[in-house]
Amino acid sequence: MINRMGKGALAGLRVLDATQMLAGPLAGTRLGDLGADVIKIEPPLSGEFNRTHGFEDLQSNGEMTTFLAVNRNKRSLSVDLKNPEGLAVIHDLIKNSDVFLQNFRHGTADRLGIGYEQLKAINPRIIYCSISGYGSTGPYRDRPGQDLVIQGYSGSMFSVGALGEDPIPSALWGADVMTGYQAVIGILAAVESRHQTGVGQHVEIDMLSVVLDCQLQEIVTYLNAGQMPRRTEEKSAHGSIPAPYGVYKTKDSWFTLAMVPLPILGEVLDDDWLRSLKHYNDGQKYRDEVYRTIRNRFVTKTTAEWIDICDKAGAWCGPVYNYEDLQSDQHIVDQKYFVEQPQYRGGTAKTLRPPVRMSETPPSIERGAPALGEHNQEILRDILGYDDQKIKSLIAANAVGTLKE
């Protein structure tokens, strides 16, 4: 049902986003950034989890920062899916929609009447995307899928750190964020398939598959050569990458060294032993010795001085920033990574621009994160054609909410 109204590459694509937390809402936001009409489906009284739960309950103009971060470019419809009249609203919307996105625990969507087969019977062209921790089959299908738990299952925590240390989780919400991106890829592939066949389909994305996929090189190496990432006695940033790959303390902060040939590092540090290690695998063979040799060699100069020295020598490196550093970085400022999005209560909130750039249909931020039920009447009237009497009856039956319960 795509038409070319609106802005962006996905203008005319309607997405019903019945997700919460991070992976699902991020997928919906990315589709919205690209021009899709994304309608966020939320329970009438509380809304989705991140409306009321955030980092230390920190807010911007009364909105939880964690919610507004991943819910821009959406309209909010507050509807009670357990109410038959509310469910009927969703079924009516499905007739006029292209994508349905959900991340309920296994079996919940079917019990609510919004499972794939149920919605496919209403609209055979629907592209239905399910996000879960472990998929819809197998022994783990009913287990909770959360970023940290998935990291543990995936084996990734043993690729970082020193021998004998506890497993080290990532500071990034990598499982959630990468899952959101894979969901977008799957949805867009299904849209293209529908162009060719006229038929929708069920797209399933599970977090465990995504995090395993992020370790393709390490896992393929293990499966075919029997070699796992090996921690060393000295701290390392990755168990399969040769020294000096890692983070080092400088006079004023820290900086990183990537996969630098040891002879080049020898020039940087004026060290004949490092100059003599000319084979690529010497960085792996002598990993502990290299780390012990260089660990404290960088405290004599500032990070900026070391970056200048390394750049001239051809050694890949960079600073270790905190968020305050990011705000003043020349490249970050020049490329306008930080932008503003509107807020329901007025004013704006600072956010990140969409990461994709397109010459003809650039992503944009047209809406901030919506207030709960902000677009109820707009959606019911303009999309479904409900008259005022019908809308009032739905509100009276508590099937849909009013603007901001």
Stockholm file with secondary structure:
# STOCKHOLM 1.0

chainA/1-405         MINRMGKGALAGLRVLDATQMLAGPLAGTRLGDLGADVIKIEPPLSGEFNRTHGFEDLQSNGEMTTFLAVNRNKRSLSVDLKNPEGLAVIHDLIKNSDVFLQNFRHGTADRLGIGYEQLKAINPRIIYCSISGYGSTGPYRDRPGQDLVIQGYSGSMFSVGALGEDPIPSALWGADVMTGYQAVIGILAAVESRHQTGVGQHVEIDMLSVVLDCQLQEIVTYLNAGQMPRRTEEKSAHGSIPAPYGVYKTKDSWFTLAMVPLPILGEVLDDDWLRSLKHYNDGQKYRDEVYRTIRNRFVTKTTAEWIDICDKAGAWCGPVYNYEDLQSDQHIVDQKYFVEQPQYRGGTAKTLRPPVRMSETPPSIERGAPALGEHNQEILRDILGYDDQKIKSLIAANAVGTLKE
#=GR chainA/1-405 SS CCCCCSSSTTTTCEEEEECCTTHHHHHHHHHHHTTCEEEEEECTTTCSGGGTCCGGGCEETTEEHHHHHTCCSEEEEEBCTTSHHHHHHHHHHHTTCSEEEECCCTTHHHHHTCSHHHHHHHCTTCEEEEEESSCSSSTTTTSCCCHHHHHHHHTGGGGSSBTTCCCCCCSSCHHHHHHHHHHHHHHHHHHHHHHHHSCCEEEEEEHHHHHHHTTHHHHHHHHHHCCCCCCBSSCCSCTTSCTTCEEEECSSSEEEECSCCHHHHHHHHTCHHHHHCCSTTHHHHTHHHHHHHHTTTTTTSCHHHHHHHHHHHTCCEEECCCHHHHHHCHHHHHTTCEEEEECTTSSEEEEECCSCCCSSSCCCCCCCCCCTTTTHHHHHHHTTCCCHHHHHHHHHTTSBCCSCC
#=GC SS_cons         CCCCCSSSTTTTCEEEEECCTTHHHHHHHHHHHTTCEEEEEECTTTCSGGGTCCGGGCEETTEEHHHHHTCCSEEEEEBCTTSHHHHHHHHHHHTTCSEEEECCCTTHHHHHTCSHHHHHHHCTTCEEEEEESSCSSSTTTTSCCCHHHHHHHHTGGGGSSBTTCCCCCCSSCHHHHHHHHHHHHHHHHHHHHHHHHSCCEEEEEEHHHHHHHTTHHHHHHHHHHCCCCCCBSSCCSCTTSCTTCEEEECSSSEEEECSCCHHHHHHHHTCHHHHHCCSTTHHHHTHHHHHHHHTTTTTTSCHHHHHHHHHHHTCCEEECCCHHHHHHCHHHHHTTCEEEEECTTSSEEEEECCSCCCSSSCCCCCCCCCCTTTTHHHHHHHTTCCCHHHHHHHHHTTSBCCSCC
//
